[in-house]
Amino acid sequence: MKDKITNIRIAGLGGMGVLKASLILSELLFEEGHDVKKAEVHGMSQRGGSISSDVRFGKKVVSPMIPEGEVDFLVSLEPEWSDVHKVSMKDGGIVISPADFDASKLASAKAINVAALGVLSRHLDIPENRWLEVLEKFFPEKLHAANEAAFKLGRNS
């Protein structure tokens, strides 16, 4: 996986954890030895508007922005935003959304981003324990159990 560039776009609405998910993913990929670049597009994100974050990784990544038609994985935290970003996907790209897991089983709706990362984790060659270690760095201890459960819900769906 280190020889090619993998492109992941995380999209949703402001307050859904798009940026937190991209930070977690970028940190994990960096710790796994990849060159990682990240870029965000903020709409009216502070008021619930659209937001997306591009994460690119591989042996050597030059630009943080994903070229049009090159998205390998679209992680859409708000299902209706999937259509907006599908035009940017490459043939055979994978869309991950809350439809891929039972969001009603989440302890908090705020953990939808972590559950979506759990689904994404099934497609990346990184051990589950590494994901969980990095997740712990980004949340206070009182949220560790809930986020681990959300991640496993997505991963095991």
C-alpha positions as CSV (number, residue, x, y, z in Angstrom):
1,M,0.0,0.0,0.0
2,K,3.0,2.3,0.5
3,D,3.9,2.4,-3.2
4,K,0.7,4.1,-4.4
5,I,-1.2,7.1,-3.2
6,T,-4.5,6.3,-1.5
7,N,-7.1,9.2,-1.4
8,I,-9.7,9.4,1.3
9,R,-12.4,12.2,1.5
10,I,-14.4,12.6,4.7
11,A,-17.5,14.7,4.2
12,G,-20.4,15.9,6.3
13,L,-21.8,18.9,8.1
14,G,-20.1,21.2,10.6
15,G,-20.2,19.6,14.1
16,M,-20.3,16.0,12.9
17,G,-16.6,15.3,13.6
18,V,-15.3,15.5,10.0
19,L,-12.1,17.3,11.1
20,K,-11.6,15.0,14.2
21,A,-11.9,11.9,12.0
22,S,-9.4,13.3,9.5
23,L,-7.0,14.1,12.3
24,I,-7.3,10.6,13.8
25,L,-6.8,9.0,10.4
26,S,-3.8,11.3,9.5
27,E,-2.1,10.6,12.8
28,L,-2.6,6.8,12.4
29,L,-1.3,6.8,8.9
30,F,1.7,8.9,9.8
31,E,2.5,6.6,12.8
32,E,2.3,3.7,10.4
33,G,5.1,5.2,8.3
34,H,3.2,6.8,5.4
35,D,3.8,10.2,3.9
36,V,0.5,12.0,4.7
37,K,-1.1,15.2,3.5
38,K,-4.4,16.6,4.7
39,A,-6.6,19.5,3.5
40,E,-10.0,20.8,4.5
41,V,-12.7,22.7,2.7
42,H,-14.9,24.6,5.2
43,G,-18.3,25.8,3.9
44,M,-20.4,27.4,6.6
45,S,-19.2,24.6,8.8
46,Q,-19.7,26.5,12.1
47,R,-23.3,26.8,11.3
48,G,-24.0,23.2,10.2
49,G,-22.9,23.8,6.6
50,S,-20.9,21.4,4.5
51,I,-17.3,20.5,5.3
52,S,-14.9,18.0,3.8
53,S,-11.4,16.9,4.5
54,D,-9.0,15.2,2.1
55,V,-6.4,12.7,3.4
56,R,-3.8,11.4,1.0
57,F,-1.2,8.9,1.9
58,G,1.5,6.7,0.3
59,K,5.3,6.6,-0.2
60,K,5.5,10.2,-1.4
61,V,2.5,12.6,-1.5
62,V,3.1,16.1,-3.1
63,S,-0.3,17.8,-2.9
64,P,-2.8,17.6,-0.1
65,M,-5.8,18.1,-2.4
66,I,-7.3,15.0,-4.1
67,P,-7.4,15.4,-7.9
68,E,-10.9,15.3,-9.4
69,G,-11.9,11.7,-10.1
70,E,-9.3,10.2,-7.8
71,V,-11.2,9.6,-4.5
72,D,-10.6,5.9,-3.4
73,F,-12.8,6.1,-0.3
74,L,-15.6,8.6,0.4
75,V,-16.5,8.6,4.1
76,S,-19.8,10.4,4.1
77,L,-21.1,11.2,7.6
78,E,-24.3,12.7,6.2
79,P,-25.8,10.4,3.6
80,E,-27.3,13.1,1.4
81,W,-23.8,14.6,0.9
82,S,-22.6,11.4,-0.7
83,D,-24.0,12.4,-4.0
84,V,-22.2,15.8,-3.9
85,H,-18.8,14.0,-3.7
86,K,-19.5,10.9,-5.8
87,V,-18.4,12.8,-8.9
88,S,-14.9,13.0,-7.4
89,M,-14.6,9.3,-7.0
90,K,-12.5,7.0,-9.2
91,D,-14.1,4.0,-10.8
92,G,-14.4,1.3,-8.2
93,G,-14.2,3.8,-5.3
94,I,-15.9,2.8,-2.1
95,V,-18.5,4.9,-0.3
96,I,-18.8,4.5,3.4
97,S,-21.8,6.1,5.2
98,P,-24.0,5.6,8.3
99,A,-26.0,3.1,6.3
100,D,-23.1,0.7,6.7
101,F,-23.7,0.3,10.5
102,D,-26.6,0.6,12.9
103,A,-26.2,4.1,14.3
104,S,-29.0,3.5,16.8
105,K,-26.5,1.3,18.7
106,L,-24.1,4.2,19.3
107,A,-24.0,5.5,22.9
108,S,-23.9,9.0,21.4
109,A,-24.7,10.4,17.9
110,K,-21.4,12.3,18.2
111,A,-19.5,9.0,17.7
112,I,-20.8,8.5,14.1
113,N,-17.4,9.7,12.8
114,V,-15.6,7.0,14.9
115,A,-18.0,4.3,13.7
116,A,-17.4,5.4,10.1
117,L,-13.6,5.1,10.7
118,G,-14.3,1.6,12.0
119,V,-15.9,0.7,8.6
120,L,-13.0,2.3,6.8
121,S,-10.5,0.3,8.9
122,R,-11.7,-2.9,7.2
123,H,-10.3,-1.6,3.9
124,L,-6.9,-0.5,5.2
125,D,-4.1,-2.9,6.1
126,I,-3.6,-1.6,9.7
127,P,-4.2,-3.7,12.8
128,E,-7.3,-2.9,14.9
129,N,-5.2,-2.4,18.0
130,R,-3.3,0.5,16.3
131,W,-6.6,2.2,15.4
132,L,-7.7,2.0,19.0
133,E,-4.3,3.2,20.4
134,V,-4.5,6.3,18.2
135,L,-8.2,6.9,19.0
136,E,-7.3,7.1,22.7
137,K,-4.9,10.0,22.0
138,F,-7.8,12.2,20.7
139,F,-10.4,11.8,23.4
140,P,-10.5,12.2,27.1
141,E,-10.4,9.0,29.2
142,K,-14.1,9.2,30.0
143,L,-14.9,8.8,26.3
144,H,-12.5,5.9,25.5
145,A,-15.0,3.1,26.1
146,A,-17.8,4.8,24.1
147,N,-15.4,5.5,21.2
148,E,-14.0,2.0,21.2
149,A,-17.5,0.6,21.1
150,A,-18.4,3.0,18.2
151,F,-15.2,1.9,16.3
152,K,-15.9,-1.8,16.8
153,L,-19.6,-1.3,15.7
154,G,-18.4,0.1,12.4
155,R,-15.5,-2.4,12.0
156,N,-17.7,-5.4,12.7
157,S,-20.8,-4.3,10.7
